[in-house]
Amino acid sequence: MGSRNELLLPLFASLMTYGIIKIFGFVFGRWPKYYWIIMAIVVASFTNININNYVRFQTDWYYQKSIIENMKNNDKLEKAKYVTFCE
């Protein structure tokens, strides 16, 4: 799983893609016939990426909370010198 710092990557990529499409329109002097469909696909794909990232990090947060709760309630872990996690 990536880091939480990567959450801004889809925002940057969507702004870059939007800018490239705008420049494409200005260079050729007119917008492509299916400009709005292209923009809708771009927006939908980056929205999907953001929702997937949110769900992954939310699931990871619940996973971490459950580990903390299980460690609090386990006497063997309190007495242990080292604890190793394998996912």
C-alpha positions in Angstrom: 0.0 0.0 0.0 1.3 3.4 -0.8 1.8 6.3 1.6 -0.7 8.9 2.4 1.5 11.5 0.6 0.4 9.9 -2.7 -3.1 11.1 -2.2 -2.3 14.3 -4.1 -1.0 12.4 -7.1 -4.4 12.0 -8.8 -5.1 15.7 -8.3 -1.8 16.7 -10.0 -2.3 14.2 -12.8 -5.9 15.3 -13.5 -4.8 19.0 -13.6 -1.9 18.0 -16.0 -4.3 16.0 -18.2 -6.8 18.8 -18.3 -4.1 21.3 -19.2 -2.8 19.1 -22.0 -6.4 18.7 -23.5 -6.8 22.5 -23.3 -3.5 23.1 -25.0 -4.4 20.6 -27.6 -7.6 22.6 -28.4 -5.7 25.9 -28.6 -3.0 24.5 -30.9 -5.4 23.0 -33.4 -7.7 26.0 -33.2 -10.9 24.1 -32.4 -12.0 21.6 -29.9 -12.3 18.0 -30.9 -15.8 16.8 -31.7 -16.0 14.6 -28.7 -14.4 17.1 -26.3 -17.0 16.7 -23.5 -16.9 13.0 -23.7 -13.1 13.0 -23.3 -13.3 15.3 -20.4 -16.1 13.2 -18.7 -13.9 10.1 -19.1 -10.9 11.9 -17.6 -12.9 13.3 -14.6 -14.6 9.9 -14.0 -11.3 8.0 -14.1 -9.6 10.3 -11.6 -12.7 10.3 -9.4 -12.5 6.5 -9.4 -8.9 6.6 -8.4 -9.6 9.0 -5.5 -12.5 6.9 -4.3 -10.3 3.7 -4.4 -7.5 5.5 -2.5 -10.0 6.7 0.2 -11.4 3.2 0.6 -7.9 1.6 0.9 -6.8 4.0 3.5 -10.0 3.8 5.4 -9.7 0.0 5.5 -6.1 0.3 6.6 -7.1 2.6 9.4 -9.7 0.1 10.7 -7.1 -2.6 10.4 -4.6 -0.6 12.5 -7.3 0.2 15.1 -8.1 -3.5 15.4 -4.5 -4.4 15.9 -4.2 -1.8 18.7 -7.3 -3.1 20.4 -6.1 -6.7 20.2 -2.7 -5.7 21.6 -4.3 -3.9 24.5 -6.4 -7.0 25.4 -3.6 -9.6 25.1 -1.5 -10.3 28.2 1.1 -12.3 26.3 1.8 -9.3 24.1 2.3 -7.0 27.1 5.0 -9.3 28.5 6.7 -9.9 25.1 10.0 -8.3 24.4 9.6 -8.3 20.6 6.5 -8.4 18.4 6.7 -9.1 14.7 3.8 -8.5 12.2 3.4 -10.4 8.9 0.7 -9.3 6.5 
